[in-house]
Amino acid sequence: MSKVLVTGAGGYLGRRIARSFLETTDANLVLWMRRGGREDEVREELAAHAGRCEFAQGDLTDEEPFAGVDPQAIEIVVHAAAVTRFNVERDLAQEVNVEGLRRLLDWSRRCPQLERLTLLSTVYSNGLNTGTLREEPLATPPEFANHYERSKWHAERVLIHEGGGLPWQIHRIATVIADDVGGRVEQLNAFHKTLELLYYGLLSVVPGEEGTPLYFITARFAADAVRELSLLGRERRIYHVSHSRDESATLGRLLDVAFECFHRDPTFRKRRILRPLLCDQTSFDSLSSAADSFSGPVVGQSLQSIAPFAPQLFSEKTVANDSLAHDLRSYSAPDPSGLIERTCTHLVEARFGRREAARA
């Protein structure tokens, strides 16, 4: 019976990782979350496993964030706590995502039974690199689209070079677009917000190229992969928790499927909104910076919401997942167009969360 520490357990993915451990193993869990987070909500969600859960709180900017956790019995640490906003400020990303990891490493060295320390990163820690991205460390910092990507690259470097003898793994997570293959979306992220802007006609242009591959996964796939690899995967290994390029859609395919789905909705059809045009990075930057002066704050804010990750939509990369596919016993990939269609259908039916919020 293992004892597992999950940091960021109040977050979208952290909660699902905790649930995956509880539903498929007999492990006891310590669920650590940011002070003032969603402990009551998580307790209620995991009430069926209450006897196997302990709770702790802290802040990664504290000098001793994990002072409330006894290190003696911890065998597995899954570090999901992070600031994940694409528009995060550089200093905050550094303090939380990099220095916070250093504080976790200091604490983890006091765990005599530690068998695995798993860091959740992102496939975009590769920055704007193109070509084949392998499950390997990046020695030289690439160009980045935003400070979130930069902080995750830096955190990986810290773990690899300062982790000493710790039994680490790095899981680079692709973009989560749905809770599961059914397409349900419990919590909206930047991907869903962009689709919402398109649905309401607030974006007539999108930066990027038709053939740019987009790497989408479900939260269920990510959580189960993190749990299985943390238990059974190889030490000092980097895994791309992603599907391969052949199993992924392109930007052009995403727009085609999304608008096919939108057009099934009578309200959308009445507005006669056209599929957006694709533009180059320079044109998008010019449009984004000038939007407030000729189109009003709503359109300007819409364009600015895309700006932090827009450069990635021009970055043609092949995310290799050979180690993941080899070590993950239950690996499978859904049809990418089908997953996009089901996700868009749910978003439209729920009016991007508004109907569910109204019912609640």
Phi, psi and omega in degrees: 000106182283161170240122189242130172261123174247113176273154184068030184290349176271353181276171185303308183279324179302319179296321181287326175295317177301315181297322179297317176298315185292325185275342186238354178226175176256019183293149168267144186240143166252116184258106183259132179218164182299140180304131183082013182279211190258046185298315181299319180295318180291320177303316181294318181296325184254023185303327181295342181244024188304325182291347181250009184240133168244156182235144177214154181228158178180194178214134183297346176272353176291157177294323179231077186299332187250027181299334181273006181246126178285118183282348191297322186259357185287126178252330182227135174240126172246113185262094180258350183291131180186162165269122188245007179293136177294333182261021181297145178289150185299315183296319180293317178300319180294314185293318184275307190280333181256301180294327176298321176296319179301320179294324176294320179298318178301317179291320184296333178293348178263012180260099186292340183254013186297126178250339181202138171234111184254122176260126173275120178240206182218149176298342180272006167294346173284357178061220183265019175301144176244179183083205182274123178259114184264164181279066185221160175295152174254107185286323183256129181294127176279183168285149182237152176279335184199173184286336175299311179300315181300317182294326180288322174299316181295319179298319176300316179299318179299313182297316183292318188263341180244358182286351178056230181270012181293141183277075190270159165224153173239126178248109177272111188271135174282183183286121179274121182246350181204160178294319183206183184292347176287347176090003180294143180233112180274325184226125182281139174239192184299325178299312182291323178297322178295316176299323178297317178299320178293318182298320182270008174074024182268356176229113176261346176228149178228134176286146176134179180238145185309319187270004180295123180287143179238130188255103185249140175221173174259159177296325179297316178299314181297312183296316180293324178293316179299316180296311184294317182288327176296327180275319192238351182286173184275149180287149180051054183232141173256130179240134169271104178280080189202160170269164183285172180298320179295339181259014185236160180267171173253169177300317179298319179293321177303312181294320179299310183293318181299315183285331171299318179292314180302321185290349174284346182268121183302322180297319179293317182299324181297332183277349175053044180278132182268156173303135184292154173278149174265140180230165180280168185298317182297316179296319180294318178300318179295316180296318182296318183287333183261355190301317183301326186285334183240352183228356178095165187292331184295310180294320178300316178294325179297315179294320180295332180292335180270334188308319185296337179242004182306319181302332180293337182283356174250359188262100183275111184225150175251110181275110178281137179229037185299315181295318179299308183297329180286318188269341181270109187298326186258026186297132171203158181233133176286162172299122187297320179293321178296320179295317178298316181298314181294323179294314179297321178300314178298316182298318180292315180298325180271002185049047177055044175092348185292318181293319179294321177296321180294319177296321179295000000 
